[in-house]
Amino acid sequence: MSLDPAAVIRGFGAGLAAAAAMMGIQALAWTRWGHRAVFEWTEAEAGTVRLLGHKSFRAALVLNLLAGGVAGIVFALGLALLAATPTAVLGAAFGSLMWVITLIIHEPVTGDPARGAGVPISLVSHLAYGALLGAFA
């Protein structure tokens, strides 16, 4: 497998752009239902405690954005491995996989079960992330 470095850069950029859009959806949910409705932000905030020794909402948002960029690279690598052309459908499938992973890791990372309004919010935001990632990559 030969990987074009430009594909990795495109994947990272597409991941950042898609994550920013995803965070817009999450911000709407956060203002309506509060902090626990956005699983990804609470997971990232738990990560800041491990990295910085204290909670930092701003750092959590940066971590969430960077995770979107890194996931974009993973998506680009997967496309290269499969010799597939990026599409919104493939991206949405990838977003669905990311959603399942989020649900699996949520309780071990945060101590709270993945339930309530956060479940559909996470699904919708991951589908949007994936579809945009597929369109941008």
Phi, psi and omega in degrees: 000125176255125183252126177283121179303330178296328178294322178295316179296316177299318179299316179296314179297317178296321178296319177297314181296316180294322178294322178297318177295318178300318180294332174296316176298315181295325179297321177298316179295320181299318180291332181274314188244355176093180188302317184289350178281349181243091184305316186297323180289320179291325176294315179295323179295322175297325177295325179293328177297318180290323183279318187254344183088001178204161178287139175214109181296318179298314178296325178297320178295320178296316178300317180298317179296315179296323177298323176296321177294317179294319177298327175297323176294316178301317178299314180297319178296319177297319177297318180296319180296321181272355185053043182255154175268132180296135175220163177298326180292313176298321178296317179297323176297318177296317177299321177297318177298317178297324178296314179300317178299318178301314180296323181291318185272348189303305183295316177299328182278317187258339185087356179249140178291151178276098180204174178081205184299334182296332182295303179292328178296317179296319179298309182299316182292325177289323176296318178296315178304308183297315180298317178292321177301313179297324180286326184273331189290000000 
